[in-house]
Amino acid sequence: MRSVGIFLITLALIAGMVGYVSPSQNLEIHRNLEIRTWYDLDAIRNNLPGSHLLMNDLDFSTPGYEELASETANQGKGWQPIGTWNDSFTGTFDGQRYEIRDFFINRPDEDYVGLFCRVGQTGVIKNIGMVNTIITGHAFVGALVGWNQGSQGNVRYSYSTGSMTGDAFVGGLVGWNDGYVGNSYSDVRVIGNRYVGGLVGWNGGTVANSWSTGSVIGTMMVGGLAGNNGFGIVYDSYSTGNATGNQIVGGLVGGNDGKLHDSYSTGSVSGNDTIGGLVGLEGDRFRSGFGSVANSFWDMQTSGQATSDGGEGKTTAEMKSIATFSGAGWYIIAVGDPNMHNSSYIWNIVDNVTYPLLSYFLCCPQGPPTQMTTRTTPLGYLELTVSPAEVCANVGEQIEIRCSIDCLINTVVEISSVDMLLFDYYGSMISEQAMTKDSYWSAHTVYTIVGDEAYYKTKVNFTIRGDGKYSEYGVYSFPIVVKK
């Protein structure tokens, strides 16, 4: 047993008193949501620091669509982005590899437009597909996030399709990125004026292991992947979409004041001034010495450009030869056909047949974080840390799952048992497996992957002295992806 006290400031603080939290009082401030309808999705705006899990696809047939995300919703403005500039999303949104479809926004005079307005320093958006999106905004416009802020704010394992229109800082997935965008892609037709990119409009953070295929049209600072890489980093990424603009247009990035390496582009590039097959402008004209490009290439034949302000131009044949990339130090291996993969390498290629392919998109992803902490629900008495937070395994493979528990109430709690609950893709529970208690506050189990699992939760059964017996569930559902 262990007694852990926490004291929450209440209205009594006005009178100079510290309030006591009863064991039966629900802790709402960081409660977690399971999202099944558009109404549930909309409720995230009332719980911006919480952890939220999408439990199924959302589309035009899902309850709440007409009122919240359709062309007639909100007087024709469609979806209202979650959060505001002053009150950003700082929690976790896990799409669990489901999709949000038929998503509509028409707010041409508004900034910070997307599913989320702004993701703050600690915010995480992952495992979500935005499909058939139609979005119009003014500045900082992206299908998923208008502004992804800070070194910890990040977007990963996500993608978007559809169309995007705005004035400045317009991207197929993220409008402005100061954080991290990784293992993601966009197939969006993007139209804007300044800082227009297939994946991100402006990158001041990191873009890694990502790609874009949609066409990009703008006036200045236009790129197939990013309109401008402004003191950010782009690596292990590529673009195949066409880039069209007036000034500073590049196949991968329009302008590059940051670092770019181990990347390529193949789309056609056209414009009137400062045009490049890979990069339109390397470094600001008024600040020499900024920006660098290393081990990166563009296809001179498909792009229609023989020059670039950075990178090396290659013929189509050379772009499909492993020698081009292995000779530049890429972590690449040849495979037998495009549907095969070797996830031990970042890049795969069918030699003399395909351009390089990111192995992540050919196989089951496995990446950080390796553990996740979440408060339980519906009572909110406990906080669980579970590892791994994401499982990627073969059928028959054994995985070890561990859980540690912290108490959030100022009374004596005794843990009687801990269980792992397994669910399929339809949300039906497959089985419940007891975990072995290592102490009052930790447990583990070894589970053999069968093949029907989609995610798991943890359940803690416990007794509060003088108050009764309870069971609480770790509402953050940890996805299981079975390799094919």
C-alpha positions in Angstrom: 0.0 0.0 0.0 1.0 3.6 -0.5 -0.6 6.9 0.4 -0.1 9.7 -2.0 -1.5 13.1 -1.2 -2.5 15.8 -3.6 -4.2 19.1 -2.7 -6.1 21.0 -5.3 -6.7 24.7 -5.0 -10.5 25.4 -4.9 -12.7 28.3 -4.5 -11.9 28.2 -0.8 -8.5 29.7 -1.7 -10.2 33.0 -2.0 -10.7 32.8 1.8 -7.1 31.7 2.3 -8.0 28.0 2.6 -6.7 24.9 0.8 -9.6 22.7 -0.4 -9.7 18.9 0.2 -10.6 16.6 -2.7 -12.9 13.8 -1.8 -12.1 10.3 -3.2 -15.5 10.4 -4.8 -14.9 13.6 -6.6 -14.1 13.2 -10.3 -11.0 14.9 -11.6 -12.2 16.5 -14.8 -9.3 18.9 -15.8 -7.4 16.3 -17.8 -10.1 13.8 -18.4 -9.8 11.7 -21.6 -12.2 11.3 -24.4 -13.0 8.4 -26.8 -14.2 9.9 -30.1 -16.9 8.2 -32.0 -19.0 11.1 -33.4 -18.4 14.6 -34.7 -19.9 15.8 -31.4 -17.1 14.0 -29.5 -14.5 15.5 -31.8 -16.0 19.0 -31.2 -15.8 18.4 -27.4 -12.0 18.3 -27.6 -12.1 22.1 -27.6 -13.3 21.9 -24.0 -10.5 19.7 -22.9 -7.4 20.9 -24.7 -4.8 19.3 -22.3 -6.4 15.9 -22.4 -5.6 12.7 -24.2 -8.1 11.8 -27.0 -8.5 8.6 -29.0 -10.5 8.3 -32.3 -12.4 5.0 -32.1 -13.7 4.9 -35.7 -13.8 6.7 -39.0 -15.8 10.0 -39.2 -17.6 11.0 -42.4 -20.7 12.6 -43.8 -22.8 9.7 -42.3 -21.5 10.1 -38.7 -23.7 11.9 -36.2 -22.9 15.6 -36.0 -21.6 16.1 -39.5 -24.3 18.4 -40.8 -24.1 20.6 -37.7 -20.3 20.7 -37.4 -18.3 19.8 -40.5 -20.5 20.1 -43.6 -20.8 22.9 -46.1 -23.9 24.2 -44.3 -22.5 24.0 -40.8 -21.9 27.3 -38.9 -23.6 29.5 -41.4 -21.6 28.0 -44.3 -18.2 28.3 -42.6 -18.0 24.6 -41.9 -15.8 23.2 -39.1 -14.6 25.6 -36.4 -10.9 24.8 -35.8 -10.1 23.4 -32.4 -8.5 25.9 -30.0 -7.4 29.4 -30.5 -4.1 31.3 -30.8 -4.2 32.1 -27.0 -5.5 28.7 -26.0 -3.8 26.0 -28.1 -4.1 22.2 -28.0 -1.5 20.8 -25.6 -2.8 17.3 -25.2 -2.6 14.1 -27.3 -4.9 13.2 -30.2 -4.4 9.7 -31.5 -6.4 8.8 -34.6 -5.4 5.2 -34.2 -5.0 5.1 -38.0 -8.7 5.9 -38.6 -9.7 8.6 -41.0 -11.7 11.9 -40.8 -13.4 12.3 -44.2 -15.5 14.9 -46.0 -14.1 17.6 -43.9 -15.1 21.2 -44.9 -13.9 24.7 -43.9 -14.7 28.0 -45.6 -13.2 30.8 -43.6 -11.3 32.9 -46.1 -10.9 35.9 -43.7 -9.6 33.8 -40.7 -6.1 32.7 -39.7 -5.0 29.4 -38.1 -7.3 27.2 -40.0 -7.4 23.4 -40.0 -8.8 20.6 -37.8 -6.7 22.2 -35.1 -6.0 25.9 -34.9 -2.7 25.7 -33.1 -0.8 22.8 -31.4 1.2 24.0 -28.4 4.6 23.0 -27.0 3.4 19.7 -25.6 0.7 18.8 -28.1 0.9 15.6 -30.1 -1.2 14.7 -33.2 -0.6 11.2 -34.6 -2.0 8.3 -36.6 -4.8 10.2 -38.4 -5.8 10.5 -42.0 -7.7 13.6 -43.3 -9.4 12.4 -46.4 -11.4 14.4 -49.0 -10.8 17.7 -47.2 -11.9 21.0 -48.7 -10.4 23.9 -46.8 -10.3 27.7 -47.4 -8.6 30.0 -45.0 -6.5 33.2 -45.0 -3.1 32.6 -43.3 -1.6 29.5 -41.5 -3.8 27.0 -43.2 -3.3 23.2 -43.1 -5.6 20.2 -43.2 -4.5 19.0 -39.8 -2.9 22.0 -38.1 -2.8 25.7 -38.8 0.3 26.3 -36.6 2.4 23.5 -35.1 4.4 25.2 -32.5 7.5 24.4 -30.4 10.1 21.7 -30.2 7.7 19.3 -28.5 4.6 20.0 -30.5 4.6 17.4 -33.2 2.7 15.7 -36.0 3.5 12.1 -37.0 2.1 9.1 -38.8 -0.6 11.3 -40.5 -1.7 12.2 -44.0 -4.2 14.3 -45.9 -5.9 14.4 -49.3 -8.2 17.0 -50.9 -7.7 20.7 -51.7 -6.4 23.6 -49.7 -6.7 27.4 -50.5 -5.3 30.4 -48.6 -3.2 33.5 -48.8 0.0 32.8 -46.8 1.6 29.9 -45.0 -0.6 27.3 -46.7 0.4 23.6 -46.5 -1.3 20.3 -47.4 -1.0 19.0 -43.9 0.4 21.9 -41.7 0.4 25.6 -42.5 3.3 26.7 -40.3 5.6 24.2 -38.5 7.9 25.2 -35.7 7.8 21.7 -34.2 8.1 18.2 -35.8 6.4 16.7 -38.8 7.5 13.1 -39.4 6.4 9.9 -41.1 3.6 11.8 -42.8 2.4 12.6 -46.3 0.0 14.8 -48.2 -1.8 14.4 -51.6 -3.5 17.8 -51.6 -3.9 20.4 -54.3 -2.6 23.5 -52.6 -3.3 27.0 -53.8 -2.0 30.2 -52.2 -0.1 33.4 -52.6 3.1 33.3 -50.4 4.8 30.4 -48.6 2.8 27.6 -50.2 3.9 23.9 -49.9 2.6 20.5 -50.6 3.1 19.3 -47.0 3.9 22.5 -45.0 3.7 26.1 -46.0 6.6 27.3 -43.8 9.1 25.0 -41.9 11.0 26.4 -39.0 11.2 23.1 -37.2 11.8 19.6 -38.6 10.3 17.6 -41.5 11.5 14.0 -41.7 10.6 10.8 -43.4 7.7 12.5 -45.2 6.5 13.2 -48.7 3.9 15.0 -50.9 2.4 14.3 -54.2 -0.2 17.1 -54.8 0.2 20.0 -57.2 1.2 23.4 -55.6 0.3 26.8 -57.1 1.3 30.1 -55.7 3.0 33.4 -56.3 6.2 33.5 -54.2 8.0 30.9 -52.1 6.4 27.8 -53.6 7.6 24.3 -53.1 6.5 20.7 -53.7 7.1 19.8 -50.1 7.5 23.2 -48.3 7.1 26.8 -49.5 10.1 27.8 -47.4 12.5 26.0 -45.1 13.2 28.9 -42.8 16.1 27.9 -40.6 14.4 24.4 -40.2 15.6 21.0 -41.2 14.3 18.7 -43.9 15.7 15.3 -44.4 14.8 11.8 -45.7 11.8 13.3 -47.6 10.6 13.8 -51.2 8.1 15.4 -53.4 6.6 14.3 -56.7 3.9 17.0 -57.2 4.2 19.9 -59.7 5.1 23.3 -58.4 4.0 26.4 -60.2 4.5 30.1 -59.2 6.0 33.4 -60.1 9.1 33.9 -57.9 11.2 31.5 -55.8 9.8 28.2 -56.9 11.4 24.8 -56.2 10.6 21.1 -56.8 11.1 20.3 -53.1 11.3 23.8 -51.3 10.9 27.3 -52.7 13.3 29.0 -50.4 15.9 27.3 -48.1 17.4 29.2 -45.2 17.9 26.0 -43.2 19.3 22.5 -43.7 18.2 20.0 -46.3 19.7 16.6 -46.8 19.0 13.1 -48.2 15.9 14.2 -50.1 14.7 14.5 -53.7 12.0 15.8 -56.0 10.6 14.7 -59.4 7.7 17.1 -60.1 7.7 19.7 -62.9 8.7 23.2 -61.8 7.7 26.4 -63.6 7.8 30.1 -62.9 9.3 33.4 -64.0 12.1 34.2 -61.6 14.4 32.3 -59.2 13.3 28.8 -60.2 15.1 25.5 -59.4 14.6 21.8 -59.9 15.1 21.1 -56.2 15.4 24.6 -54.5 14.4 28.0 -55.9 16.5 30.1 -53.6 19.4 29.0 -51.4 19.7 31.4 -48.5 18.2 34.9 -48.3 19.5 37.4 -50.8 20.3 39.8 -48.0 21.9 37.3 -45.7 24.6 35.3 -47.4 25.8 32.1 -45.9 22.4 30.8 -44.7 21.0 27.6 -46.0 22.7 24.3 -47.0 21.8 21.3 -49.2 23.6 18.0 -49.0 23.2 14.6 -50.7 19.9 15.7 -52.4 18.8 15.3 -56.0 16.1 16.3 -58.5 15.1 14.7 -61.8 16.1 17.2 -64.5 13.9 15.5 -67.2 10.6 15.4 -65.3 11.1 18.7 -63.6 12.0 20.5 -66.8 14.8 22.3 -64.9 18.5 21.9 -65.6 19.5 24.1 -62.6 18.8 24.5 -59.0 20.1 26.7 -56.2 21.3 23.6 -54.3 21.3 19.8 -54.9 22.4 17.7 -57.9 20.4 17.2 -61.0 20.1 13.7 -62.4 18.5 12.0 -65.4 15.4 9.8 -64.7 17.6 6.7 -65.2 20.1 8.0 -62.6 17.2 8.8 -60.2 16.1 5.2 -60.4 19.6 3.7 -59.8 20.6 2.7 -56.3 24.1 3.8 -57.1 23.1 7.4 -57.1 21.9 7.3 -53.5 24.2 4.7 -52.0 27.1 6.7 -53.4 25.8 9.7 -51.5 25.6 7.8 -48.2 21.9 7.2 -48.1 20.7 4.5 -45.8 19.1 2.6 -48.7 18.7 -1.0 -49.9 17.4 -2.6 -53.1 14.2 -4.8 -52.9 12.6 -7.1 -55.3 9.4 -5.2 -56.0 7.6 -2.0 -54.7 5.3 -4.0 -52.4 8.3 -5.6 -50.6 10.1 -3.8 -47.9 13.1 -3.9 -45.7 12.3 -1.7 -42.7 15.8 -2.0 -41.4 16.7 0.8 -43.9 15.1 4.2 -44.2 14.9 4.0 -48.0 14.1 1.1 -50.3 14.4 1.0 -54.1 13.7 -1.4 -56.9 16.9 -0.8 -58.8 16.5 0.7 -62.2 12.7 0.6 -61.8 11.4 3.0 -59.1 12.5 6.1 -57.4 13.5 5.7 -53.7 10.7 4.8 -51.4 10.5 5.4 -47.7 10.3 2.0 -46.0 8.0 3.4 -43.3 5.2 3.7 -45.9 5.7 0.2 -47.1 5.4 -1.5 -43.7 4.1 -1.4 -40.2 5.3 1.7 -38.3 7.1 1.5 -35.0 8.4 4.6 -33.4 8.4 6.9 -30.4 7.0 7.3 -27.8 7.7 3.9 -26.3 5.5 4.7 -23.3 2.5 6.8 -22.5 1.2 8.3 -19.3 -2.6 8.8 -18.9 -5.1 9.5 -16.2 -7.8 6.9 -15.8 -11.5 7.4 -16.3 -14.4 7.7 -15.3 -13.3 8.3 -11.7 -9.8 9.8 -12.3 -8.3 8.3 -9.2 -5.1 6.9 -10.8 -2.4 7.7 -13.4 -1.0 4.9 -15.5 2.2 4.7 -17.4 2.2 1.9 -19.9 4.9 0.6 -22.2 4.9 0.1 -25.1 2.5 2.8 -26.2 2.5 1.5 -29.8 2.9 -2.2 -30.8 4.1 -3.4 -34.2 4.5 -7.1 -34.3 4.1 -10.3 -36.4 1.5 -12.9 -35.8 2.8 -15.3 -33.2 5.3 -12.7 -31.8 5.4 -12.2 -28.1 5.2 -8.7 -26.6 5.8 -7.7 -23.0 3.5 -5.0 -21.7 4.3 -3.1 -18.5 2.1 -0.8 -16.3 3.1 1.4 -13.4 0.5 3.2 -11.3 0.4 6.4 -9.4 -2.4 7.5 -7.0 -4.0 10.9 -7.5 -6.1 11.0 -4.3 -5.1 11.7 -0.7 -6.2 8.5 0.8 -5.0 4.9 1.1 -5.5 2.8 -2.0 -4.7 -0.9 -2.4 -4.3 -2.4 -5.8 -5.8 -5.9 -6.0 -5.2 -6.7 -9.7 -4.4 -5.3 -13.1 -5.8 -6.6 -16.4 -5.0 -6.0 -20.0 -8.1 -5.8 -22.3 -7.7 -6.5 -26.1 -10.1 -5.0 -28.7 -10.6 -5.5 -32.4 -11.0 -2.7 -35.1 -14.7 -2.6 -34.4 -14.3 -1.8 -30.7 -15.4 -5.2 -29.5 -13.4 -6.7 -26.7 -11.6 -9.9 -27.7 -10.2 -11.0 -24.4 -9.1 -9.9 -20.9 -5.7 -11.1 -19.6 -4.5 -10.8 -16.1 -1.2 -9.0 -15.6 1.4 -10.2 -13.0 1.8 -7.8 -10.1 5.4 -7.0 -9.5 4.5 -4.7 -6.6 1.4 -2.9 -5.4 2.1 -0.2 -8.0 3.4 -2.1 -11.0 2.5 -5.1 -13.2 3.5 -6.8 -16.4 2.3 -9.5 -18.8 3.6 -11.3 -21.9 1.1 -11.6 -24.8 1.3 -13.5 -28.0 -0.1 -11.7 -31.1 -3.0 -13.6 -32.7 -3.8 -11.2 -35.5 -7.2 -9.8 -34.7 -6.1 -7.2 -32.2 -6.3 -3.5 -32.9 -5.6 -1.9 -29.5 -5.4 -2.6 -25.9 -6.3 -0.9 -22.6 -5.4 -1.5 -19.0 -7.8 -2.0 -16.1 -6.8 -1.5 -12.5 -9.0 -3.1 -9.8 -8.5 -1.5 -6.4 -9.9 -0.7 -3.0 -10.1 2.7 -1.3 -10.0 2.4 2.5 -13.5 3.1 3.9 -14.9 3.9 0.4 -15.3 0.7 -1.5 -14.0 -1.2 -4.4 -13.5 0.2 -7.9 -12.2 -0.6 -11.4 -10.6 2.0 -13.6 -9.6 1.8 -17.2 -6.6 3.4 -18.9 -8.6 5.4 -21.5 -5.6 5.9 -23.7 -5.9 2.9 -26.0 -2.6 1.6 -27.2 -2.7 0.5 -30.8 -1.5 -2.8 -32.1 -0.5 -3.1 -35.7 0.1 -6.6 -37.1 2.7 -6.8 -39.8 1.6 -8.3 -43.1 
